[in-house]
Amino acid sequence: MSDLLEDEDLSSALKKCPEWEYEKNAITRTFEFEEFMDGIDFVNSVADIADEAQHHPDIRINYTKVTLKLTTHDAGGVTEADVELAQRVDNLVD
């Protein structure tokens, strides 16, 4: 199990993925796409990297918007595993 990031470490880690926001023991980011299927393709790509990392996000699909929420449930908040996955997801779109 990964250790929770302390406030200072979390602030520093989020500088690596500035599009993500911290809220309620998780980091979230919403992505917007031109078409519904573009979002679905993105979700499938996220699923591949999440499964490889053995760390799975909560995913909400709302037509052309996809919101990802990352938290380490066993640790009760954000860990380095969440930040690493956020960076990998960012690499898909940025």
N, C-alpha and C positions, 0 to 999 in steps of 0.2 A: 504494500500500500504506500502511496506517495504521501509526503507530509504537506499539510496546508501551508500555503504561502502567507507569511506575515504581511502586514499592511505595507511596509516599506518595500519588501521583495515583490509584492503584487504590483505596486505602482511602477517599479522598475521593469517588471516583466511586461506590463501592458504597453510600455513604450515600444516594445518589439512588434506589437499588433495594435496600433492606435485606433483602428476602426471598431474595436471591440469595447463594450461597456460593461462595467462591473455592476451587478445588481443582485441582491438576495443570494449571496453565496455562489454566484455563477457569473460567467462572462457570456455576453450575447452579441450577435451581429445579425442585421437583416440585409439580405441581398435582394436586389430588384432586377428582373430580367425583362426582355422585350416580349417574350412569348411564354406561355405556360410550360411548354415542352423544354424550353431552355432551362427553366428552374428544375424540372424533373431530371434532365441530364446532369445538372450540377449536383443534385441530391445523390444521384447514382455515383458520381465521382467522389463525393464526400463519403459515401458508404464504403467505397473501396479503401480509401486511406484510413478511415476510422476502424475498419475491420482489421487492417494490417497493423494498426497501432494498438489494437485491443482496447480501444477507448471510444465509446459511442456517444454522440451528442443527442440531445432532444432536438427534434426537427419539426417545425411547423411550416406548412405550405399553405399560402393564401393567394391563389391564382398566380400572379407573376412575382410574388414576394416569398422568399424563403428565410425563416429565422432559425438560427442555430443557437442552442444554449449548451454551454459546456460547464460541467461541474464534476468533481470526483465524489460520488455519493458516499462511498465508504469512508472518505476523509471528512465529509461534511462541508465541502467548499472547494475553492480553486487551488489546484496544485500545478506543478510544472508540466504534468501530462496534459492539462487543459491548454496551457499556453503553447506548448509544442504543437498540439493539434490545431489550434487557432492559426498558427503560423503556416502550417501545411495547407490549411483551407485557403488562407489569403493567397498563397502561391497559385491556387487554381484560377483566381479571378483578377489578381493585380498584375 
